[in-house]
Amino acid sequence: PRDGQEFDPTAYYRALRYVIGKASVLNLSLGGEKDPAEIDILRDVIGAGVVVIAAMGNEYEEGNPTEYPAAIREVCAVGATDELDKRAPFSNTGRHIDLVAPGVDILSTTPTFNYDGDGEQEYDAWDGTSMATPYVAGAAALILAKWPDLTPAQVIRKLTASADRVAGAKRGSVAYGAGRLNCEKALR
């Protein structure tokens, strides 16, 4: 929601359903508590062949809550790494994490933000699992461009099987999942 607006669950559920038949990959850079309606809808979306990629959340230092939709089993959950390839201090952890991608100081456009009041589109560098998740969504789209008949589960398996182990992290760790995204290897 925009500043001052309340979250509208009905509009959110409608937006989730909208992708069925229109998209192959859905990036969800959002999170919250477990919502049975959201889970049911996303299972329908995934059942329709859409790969769903979701941010793990940025509250590690505030108790590391389990965020949904990332915690849904069929969703690809993405954490964030820093410039040294370590888990970003804010990046939530959990057994449901699939892999990580760069999420610290990521340059992006900010077309709805005015920094200096001149009204022009600007750029900024932000931190967050929401900055890491689009890398994985983009890789998923490239995988589907090369192998259009893969199921969402097969795409996620390709992403995790090709991930680079991060130094000092065991494969399947609660901080890194399978490791850091390696798009080039995923496309082999």
C-alpha positions as a printed Julia matrix, in Angstrom:
188×3 Matrix{Float64}:
  0.0     0.0     0.0
  1.04    3.59   -0.53
  1.75    5.79    2.47
 -1.39    6.28    4.52
 -3.28    3.42    2.89
 -4.3     0.25    4.67
 -3.35   -3.16    3.29
 -6.25   -4.45    1.2
 -6.22   -8.28    1.32
 -8.89   -8.6    -1.38
 -6.87   -6.49   -3.84
 -3.72   -8.47   -2.95
 -5.43  -11.83   -3.53
 -6.86  -10.54   -6.83
 -3.36   -9.43   -7.91
 -1.91  -12.86   -7.06
 -4.6   -14.62   -9.11
 -4.12  -12.19  -11.99
 -0.77  -13.76  -12.97
 -2.35  -17.12  -13.83
 -2.08  -17.51  -17.6
 -0.26  -14.17  -17.93
  3.17  -14.74  -16.33
  5.67  -17.52  -15.78
  7.49  -16.03  -12.78
  6.15  -14.05   -9.82
  8.53  -12.01   -7.62
  7.12  -11.27   -4.15
  9.26   -8.8    -2.26
  6.94   -8.74    0.71
  6.23  -10.78    3.78
  4.07  -11.21    6.82
  2.34  -13.7     9.06
  0.89  -17.0     7.9
 -2.27  -16.36    5.87
 -4.26  -19.46    4.83
 -5.98  -17.58    1.98
 -2.63  -16.39    0.59
 -1.27  -19.95    0.8
 -4.29  -21.41   -1.03
 -4.08  -18.81   -3.8
 -0.32  -19.2    -4.25
 -0.68  -22.98   -4.45
 -3.2   -22.4    -7.27
 -0.76  -19.98   -8.95
  2.08  -22.53   -8.68
 -0.26  -25.29   -9.84
 -0.92  -23.19  -12.94
  2.81  -23.31  -13.73
  4.02  -20.02  -12.26
  7.36  -20.04  -10.4
  6.93  -18.01   -7.21
 10.06  -16.37   -5.74
  9.73  -14.64   -2.34
 11.95  -12.61   -0.02
 12.93  -14.2     3.32
 12.52  -10.9     5.19
 14.8    -8.36    6.86
 14.04   -8.83   10.56
 16.85  -11.14   11.66
 17.96   -8.68   14.34
 14.35   -8.25   15.53
 13.78  -11.93   16.35
 14.14  -13.58   12.93
 10.42  -14.26   12.35
  9.24  -16.78    9.77
  7.82  -14.7     6.92
  5.15  -15.81    4.47
  4.89  -16.36    1.54
  8.61  -17.33    1.62
  7.85  -20.1     4.15
  5.36  -21.83    1.82
  7.05  -25.09    0.81
  6.46  -24.69   -2.94
  7.79  -21.1    -3.0
 11.46  -20.32   -3.68
 12.64  -18.42   -0.57
 15.56  -16.01   -1.07
 17.92  -14.54    1.52
 20.5   -11.79    1.04
 24.3   -11.73    1.02
 26.66   -8.79    1.39
 29.7    -7.67   -0.59
 31.85  -10.32    1.15
 29.43  -13.13    0.23
 28.3   -13.45    3.86
 24.7   -13.47    5.06
 23.56   -9.88    5.29
 23.03   -9.06    8.99
 19.34   -8.25    8.41
 18.53  -11.34    6.29
 16.13  -13.76    7.97
 17.16  -17.4     8.24
 15.2   -20.62    8.45
 14.98  -24.21    7.27
 12.75  -23.1     4.37
 15.42  -20.9     2.71
 16.26  -22.11   -0.81
 19.2   -19.89   -1.77
 20.72  -16.43   -1.39
 21.62  -13.61   -3.77
 23.29  -10.19   -3.43
 21.13   -7.89   -1.32
 23.36   -5.14    0.09
 23.91   -1.77   -1.57
 22.02   -2.78   -4.73
 21.57    0.06   -7.21
 18.03    0.49   -8.46
 15.73    3.03  -10.02
 13.4     4.81   -7.62
 10.83    6.41   -9.93
  8.27    7.11   -7.2
 10.79    8.69   -4.83
 11.89   12.32   -4.97
 15.21   12.84   -3.23
 16.03   16.42   -4.17
 12.62   17.75   -5.13
 13.4    18.23   -8.82
 10.75   15.71   -9.89
 13.13   13.61  -11.99
 13.54    9.87  -11.67
 16.47    9.05   -9.46
 18.59    6.07   -8.49
 19.58    4.8    -5.08
 21.3     1.8    -3.53
 19.21   -0.18   -1.07
 19.64   -3.21    1.18
 17.16   -6.04    1.64
 16.04   -9.5     0.71
 13.68   -7.63   -1.63
 16.77   -6.51   -3.53
 18.09  -10.12   -3.73
 14.84  -11.77   -4.82
 14.66  -10.16   -8.3
 18.03  -11.68   -9.22
 16.56  -15.13   -8.59
 13.31  -14.26  -10.39
 15.32  -13.11  -13.41
 17.34  -16.34  -13.4
 14.1   -18.35  -13.19
 12.77  -16.47  -16.24
 15.96  -17.25  -18.17
 15.7   -20.93  -17.23
 12.1   -21.01  -18.49
 13.13  -19.24  -21.7
 15.6   -22.06  -22.33
 13.41  -24.92  -21.0
  9.78  -23.74  -21.23
  8.29  -27.08  -20.22
  9.85  -27.18  -16.73
  7.5   -27.15  -13.75
  7.97  -24.57  -10.98
  9.52  -27.27   -8.75
 11.98  -28.21  -11.52
 12.99  -24.56  -12.0
 13.62  -24.18   -8.26
 15.65  -27.42   -8.27
 17.78  -26.05  -11.13
 18.37  -22.83   -9.18
 19.35  -24.64   -5.98
 21.41  -27.4    -7.67
 23.52  -24.81   -9.48
 24.0   -22.46   -6.5
 27.56  -21.8    -5.34
 28.42  -22.92   -1.84
 29.37  -19.92    0.24
 32.7   -20.23    2.07
 32.15  -21.71    5.51
 28.51  -22.62    4.9
 27.21  -26.15    4.59
 24.8   -26.87    1.75
 21.3   -26.62    3.17
 22.26  -24.24    5.99
 19.49  -22.15    7.54
 21.39  -18.99    6.54
 22.29  -19.8     2.91
 20.09  -22.67    1.77
 21.78  -24.3    -1.23
 24.15  -21.34   -1.56
 24.45  -18.18   -3.66
 22.69  -17.89   -6.99
 24.85  -18.8   -10.0
 22.79  -17.86  -13.05
 25.41  -18.97  -15.57
 25.62  -22.45  -14.07
 21.8   -22.71  -13.86
 21.61  -22.21  -17.63
 24.03  -25.04  -18.5
